[in-house]
Amino acid sequence: KAKGHKGKAKMSFDTELWDGFDLVAQRISDGKAFNQEVQAWFRKRSEIERDYAKKLNELCQSKPKITEIGTLGSCWNTIKTETDNISKAHQALSETLITNVEAQIKTWVTSSGPQRKALKQNGNKLSKALIAARKEAATRKARYEEGRKRQDALEIEMATNPKVVKKLDTEKKGAQKLDGEYKEKIKVLTDLENKFYDTEMPAILRDMEQLDRERIDKLAVILQGYLTLQSTIWPAEKASYESMESAIKSIDATSDLKKFTSTTKTGNTPPPRIEYEPYDPSVGSCIKNPSSISSSAPPSLSSSRPPPSNPPPISSPSISSPSMSTSSPSFSSFGRGSTANSMGGQRSGPTTTARTIAVGPAAAGGGAGALGPPNRLPPPNPVRRDPPVVPTANAAKKIMVAKYTRDGEDEG
């Protein structure tokens, strides 16, 4: 037997499967079906890659609801960009799987179809002809045997009955004819057997073997191409992985917080603390403590606006009470008893129904008749360096009425 490339005895369809045409024919049919199955598999593989790439692209193109800044925001943008690059690589793979793999398998199946069909038809035709020739030869043989048996029986009978001579001649002619037909069928059968065992069928089997070999070799080349296509995904994804890894390592929380602070700050200073303000019935509202007002007063007042020089006192119109007579006592200051009046003297009794409120420097100095702002009391230090706050006429009037009413009730 012929030797193969590696010294092993070559096993071929024509020598080893000379009687297995039907099995070889089924192998050829199964090979076509397998190629079509592989073709369908790669078509689905391409569709999966296409859908995967489409979904990745849609994911990457979706608009974010929140925008991050700094290194984290940059890293996130890099991840989405590189993921989109991966989707593009898979989209390219989807397209090339169709053109370089699925289409090539389909092309080979289609182009090899006529040869595959002819080989199967020729083999089937030869096999059927051989079977028919064997059957016909067997029939002719049986007929010839029956004719000879009748001839033999008449020859035996001729020894005792000469009258069968004519019948014996007829049977001999019939047997000779059957013998000729039998020989003719054997000749046909022999010719078919030569074709089946020596010429045509071995050639058909060799062509089938070659066709199947070409199918396997072609599919191996196509699968190698698929592997090459698949290998292009890894470098693309690896480059994207490395880019994303670098972006992730560059995330710096301190830098991001500093950037947020620098781009968001207003530069304003915190406002003063809100303090408790007691209620003052004289003004009907809550007011700050005098010490708080004094301490929180802007220092620019004393420097930007000098105090007026000896402003005239504000006199309030006389206020008379319907329940008091002209003999009601007169007050020129907030206090009673030994408090000095507006002229510097001591209290000597009732004088008038009106009083005068002194404001200005005299009030700031704590002299007689001094009255500060409605929301402030005289400072503990008799010498005040800050400029006094001069109340308006309406404010002074309200304070005078309130004070007058309280003093009158006390006196009563």
Solvent accessible surface area in square Angstrom, and as a share of the most:
residue,aa,sasa,rsa
1,K,180,0.76
2,A,67,0.52
3,K,140,0.59
4,G,34,0.33
5,H,199,0.89
6,K,178,0.75
7,G,51,0.49
8,K,150,0.63
9,A,53,0.41
10,K,102,0.43
11,M,146,0.65
12,S,15,0.09
13,F,40,0.17
14,D,23,0.12
15,T,79,0.46
16,E,60,0.27
17,L,62,0.31
18,W,115,0.40
19,D,93,0.48
20,G,8,0.08
21,F,6,0.03
22,D,101,0.52
23,L,134,0.67
24,V,3,0.01
25,A,11,0.08
26,Q,103,0.46
27,R,108,0.39
28,I,6,0.03
29,S,33,0.21
30,D,73,0.38
31,G,3,0.03
32,K,73,0.31
33,A,55,0.42
34,F,101,0.42
35,N,4,0.02
36,Q,80,0.36
37,E,119,0.54
38,V,22,0.13
39,Q,22,0.10
40,A,28,0.22
41,W,133,0.47
42,F,5,0.02
43,R,95,0.35
44,K,126,0.53
45,R,43,0.16
46,S,4,0.03
47,E,68,0.31
48,I,114,0.58
49,E,10,0.04
50,R,114,0.42
51,D,59,0.30
52,Y,98,0.37
53,A,4,0.03
54,K,121,0.51
55,K,137,0.58
56,L,24,0.12
57,N,55,0.28
58,E,95,0.43
59,L,119,0.59
60,C,16,0.10
61,Q,115,0.51
62,S,64,0.41
63,K,184,0.78
64,P,82,0.52
65,K,198,0.84
66,I,142,0.72
67,T,116,0.67
68,E,83,0.37
69,I,62,0.32
70,G,18,0.17
71,T,34,0.20
72,L,79,0.39
73,G,5,0.04
74,S,66,0.43
75,C,5,0.03
76,W,134,0.47
77,N,85,0.44
78,T,34,0.20
79,I,41,0.21
80,K,43,0.18
81,T,77,0.45
82,E,27,0.12
83,T,28,0.16
84,D,16,0.08
85,N,61,0.31
86,I,15,0.07
87,S,2,0.01
88,K,121,0.51
89,A,19,0.15
90,H,16,0.07
91,Q,64,0.29
92,A,51,0.40
93,L,5,0.02
94,S,5,0.03
95,E,97,0.44
96,T,42,0.24
97,L,0,0.00
98,I,64,0.33
99,T,84,0.49
100,N,62,0.32
101,V,0,0.00
102,E,16,0.07
103,A,36,0.28
104,Q,69,0.31
105,I,0,0.00
106,K,113,0.48
107,T,86,0.50
108,W,27,0.09
109,V,12,0.07
110,T,95,0.55
111,S,77,0.49
112,S,9,0.06
113,G,18,0.17
114,P,93,0.59
115,Q,83,0.37
116,R,15,0.06
117,K,126,0.53
118,A,44,0.34
119,L,13,0.07
120,K,57,0.24
121,Q,101,0.45
122,N,78,0.40
123,G,0,0.00
124,N,57,0.29
125,K,150,0.64
126,L,11,0.05
127,S,17,0.11
128,K,139,0.59
129,A,36,0.28
130,L,5,0.03
131,I,113,0.57
132,A,58,0.45
133,A,8,0.06
134,R,100,0.37
135,K,150,0.64
136,E,58,0.26
137,A,4,0.03
138,A,60,0.46
139,T,51,0.30
140,R,45,0.17
141,K,92,0.39
142,A,51,0.39
143,R,117,0.43
144,Y,43,0.16
145,E,75,0.33
146,E,90,0.40
147,G,0,0.00
148,R,95,0.35
149,K,128,0.54
150,R,115,0.42
151,Q,21,0.09
152,D,61,0.32
153,A,57,0.44
154,L,15,0.07
155,E,75,0.34
156,I,133,0.67
157,E,73,0.33
158,M,60,0.27
159,A,91,0.71
160,T,120,0.70
161,N,49,0.25
162,P,92,0.58
163,K,181,0.77
164,V,16,0.09
165,V,60,0.35
166,K,166,0.70
167,K,122,0.52
168,L,14,0.07
169,D,67,0.35
170,T,87,0.50
171,E,32,0.14
172,K,68,0.29
173,K,146,0.62
174,G,32,0.30
175,A,2,0.01
176,Q,128,0.57
177,K,139,0.59
178,L,32,0.16
179,D,28,0.14
180,G,38,0.37
181,E,49,0.22
182,Y,45,0.17
183,K,126,0.53
184,E,96,0.43
185,K,57,0.24
186,I,63,0.32
187,K,141,0.60
188,V,67,0.38
189,L,21,0.10
190,T,63,0.36
191,D,72,0.37
192,L,25,0.12
193,E,47,0.21
194,N,69,0.35
195,K,66,0.28
196,F,20,0.09
197,Y,78,0.30
198,D,97,0.50
199,T,77,0.45
200,E,76,0.34
201,M,0,0.00
202,P,10,0.07
203,A,36,0.28
204,I,15,0.08
205,L,1,0.00
206,R,114,0.42
207,D,61,0.31
208,M,0,0.00
209,E,23,0.10
210,Q,85,0.38
211,L,4,0.02
212,D,8,0.04
213,R,118,0.43
214,E,73,0.33
215,R,18,0.07
216,I,84,0.43
217,D,78,0.40
218,K,73,0.31
219,L,14,0.07
220,A,56,0.44
221,V,99,0.57
222,I,4,0.02
223,L,74,0.37
224,Q,109,0.48
225,G,29,0.28
226,Y,40,0.15
227,L,102,0.51
228,T,74,0.43
229,L,26,0.13
230,Q,54,0.24
231,S,59,0.38
232,T,77,0.45
233,I,9,0.04
234,W,136,0.48
235,P,77,0.48
236,A,38,0.29
237,E,25,0.11
238,K,85,0.36
239,A,59,0.46
240,S,4,0.02
241,Y,96,0.37
242,E,89,0.40
243,S,40,0.26
244,M,27,0.12
245,E,89,0.40
246,S,71,0.46
247,A,13,0.10
248,I,90,0.46
249,K,152,0.64
250,S,63,0.40
251,I,68,0.34
252,D,64,0.33
253,A,70,0.54
254,T,101,0.59
255,S,48,0.31
256,D,16,0.08
257,L,121,0.60
258,K,149,0.63
259,K,98,0.42
260,F,112,0.47
261,T,77,0.45
262,S,63,0.41
263,T,98,0.57
264,T,75,0.43
265,K,145,0.61
266,T,111,0.65
267,G,67,0.65
268,N,124,0.64
269,T,117,0.68
270,P,104,0.65
271,P,101,0.64
272,P,121,0.76
273,R,189,0.69
274,I,174,0.89
275,E,99,0.44
276,Y,176,0.67
277,E,59,0.26
278,P,45,0.28
279,Y,133,0.51
280,D,28,0.15
281,P,106,0.67
282,S,34,0.22
283,V,59,0.34
284,G,46,0.45
285,S,53,0.34
286,C,71,0.43
287,I,26,0.13
288,K,89,0.38
289,N,65,0.33
290,P,47,0.30
291,S,83,0.53
292,S,19,0.12
293,I,39,0.20
294,S,47,0.31
295,S,96,0.62
296,S,71,0.46
297,A,40,0.31
298,P,75,0.47
299,P,120,0.76
300,S,59,0.38
301,L,69,0.35
302,S,57,0.37
303,S,94,0.61
304,S,82,0.53
305,R,150,0.55
306,P,101,0.63
307,P,72,0.46
308,P,69,0.44
309,S,107,0.69
310,N,127,0.65
311,P,27,0.17
312,P,108,0.68
313,P,83,0.52
314,I,56,0.28
315,S,79,0.51
316,S,22,0.14
317,P,92,0.58
318,S,84,0.54
319,I,49,0.25
320,S,85,0.55
321,S,29,0.18
322,P,143,0.90
323,S,104,0.67
324,M,63,0.28
325,S,69,0.44
326,T,120,0.70
327,S,79,0.51
328,S,11,0.07
329,P,29,0.18
330,S,24,0.16
331,F,14,0.06
332,S,24,0.16
333,S,18,0.11
334,F,58,0.24
335,G,32,0.31
336,R,103,0.38
337,G,47,0.45
338,S,97,0.63
339,T,54,0.31
340,A,36,0.28
341,N,43,0.22
342,S,47,0.30
343,M,173,0.77
344,G,52,0.50
345,G,32,0.31
346,Q,123,0.55
347,R,90,0.33
348,S,109,0.70
349,G,24,0.23
350,P,84,0.53
351,T,100,0.58
352,T,62,0.36
353,T,39,0.22
354,A,25,0.19
355,R,23,0.09
356,T,59,0.34
357,I,12,0.06
358,A,16,0.12
359,V,6,0.04
360,G,4,0.04
361,P,56,0.35
362,A,59,0.46
363,A,10,0.08
364,A,24,0.19
365,G,45,0.43
366,G,54,0.52
367,G,42,0.40
368,A,26,0.20
369,G,5,0.04
370,A,17,0.13
371,L,18,0.09
372,G,18,0.17
373,P,23,0.14
374,P,38,0.24
375,N,55,0.28
376,R,35,0.13
377,L,130,0.65
378,P,87,0.55
379,P,41,0.26
380,P,140,0.88
381,N,89,0.46
382,P,94,0.59
383,V,104,0.60
384,R,59,0.22
385,R,224,0.82
386,D,68,0.35
387,P,20,0.12
388,P,35,0.22
389,V,72,0.42
390,V,67,0.38
391,P,11,0.07
392,T,94,0.54
393,A,64,0.50
394,N,110,0.56
395,A,25,0.19
396,A,6,0.05
397,K,99,0.42
398,K,135,0.57
399,I,19,0.10
400,M,4,0.02
401,V,60,0.34
402,A,27,0.21
403,K,34,0.15
404,Y,26,0.10
405,T,66,0.39
406,R,118,0.43
407,D,5,0.03
408,G,19,0.18
409,E,121,0.54
410,D,83,0.43
411,E,70,0.32
412,G,98,0.94
